[in-house]
Amino acid sequence: MAGIGFELRKILKHETLFGVARAYAYAGLISSGPLILSIFGILIIGVMSLAFVIPKYAIVQFQVSVTYLISLSLILTGPLQLSFTRFISDRLFEKRDDLVLSNYNGVVLVSTIAAGLVGVVAMLLGFRSEPLAYRVLMVAGFVVVSNIWIAVIFLSSVKQYRQILFVFLIGYGCTVAFALMLNRHGLAGLLGGFVAGHLVLLGGLSGLIYRNYRSGRLISFEVFDKRFAYPTLALVGLFFNLGVWLDKFMFWYAPGTGAPVIGPLHASVIYDIPVFIAYVCVMPGMATFLVRIEADFVEYYDAFYDAVRSGATLRHINDMRDMMVGSVRAGLYEIIKIQAVVLLLIFAFGQNVLQALHISPLYMPLLTIDVISASLQVVLLGLLNVFFYLDARRTVLKLCVAFVVLNGALTWLTLQMSPNAYGYGFALALLILVVAAVLTLDRKFAKLEYETYMLHN
């Protein structure tokens, strides 16, 4: 999300209550808009198809199939996302715009081949008994969704946030419309509508890219050249996405919590619904993260390095460093404060939300811990973002590897315990990571001037 701070600072310059509210609303829509649109789009399809889809269980099969498409495509393309973003940013800084579009095409080609091969192998090995239409649509959907992540990360790196949100709105509008038009054909119809709508979404995102960039070559692969390789960023993308989804996979396939839905795909009613609601609740925290980290922190970050480059006095450099540290602490505190308010609202109205969704109030403890987990994940994202600004890529990689290990070990431990412990593994893993990241960041800031000058020399 680097670069959005410029837009937010323009809005905040007005220094009015409306300006602040507008900045937070803008940040919330940019950070969580696509997520909220996708979640509610899939929900609307399910609810509005109840009267038309026979058997009803096909709706569950559709929603679970889509969840796997999203999760596995994120993990598969994770190694490409951050490294590709860095490549694009570096080439734009060098004024080599001619390499942008051709390398985007190269990454899309690699993503298409990888997703296609993985999808075909998965369908041949695990879905032989499913209809041919379902298998073809799953492969097509996997390829399309994988390429959507590449397009989104590209447009984010060139700061086209509003356009992304607008195209997602159109794309998911088409997804819902197509799925509802085809829902009488059961699972194949719902999945066909999903794939068709996401083709529109991918086409819209690709249109934004092709409208703004030109290249003399159709396809280039400089992004994979050793000169431009960032293996730490590739591994961060892989391990972070794997860490986010690992506990979900474990609950889906654990004997006591998961159940088969279609082919080898499992789901967990116990775990999935509270997690879904929890991620909807992080929109205020994500908005705060963008406003406070991307606007306030970046301003003092730029001032610190400008002071270093211009040969300012040591006192001025130290002052800028202190302001930068203070902005990070204030930002993290505000994220925690905002998400604490969300948690209090869940305590107060969570049972009403569950009843409105026809869900047992017995899910309330799990919903509470999942909201805490999602809130901690936002805090962790804020900390990782600061490390990226400080170019501490190895630190981020260590935290992401620890994320996978801790989430896997602690989730396995809670699965061996009573249902009252469910969800605590993910929460505890994130809490340990947040504490470790804060302590590491403190040490990083304490020797920032030394590292800056030593690296410069």
PyMOL commands that set and color helices and strands:
alter all, ss='L'
color gray80, all
select helices_A, chain A and resi 4-12+17-48+57-93+98-126+132-157+161-212+222-224+226-228+231-253+269-280+283-309+314-356+361-389+393-415+419-421+424-446+448-456
alter helices_A, ss='H'
color red, helices_A
select strands_A, chain A and resi 259-262+265-267
alter strands_A, ss='S'
color yellow, strands_A
deselect
rebuild
show_as cartoon
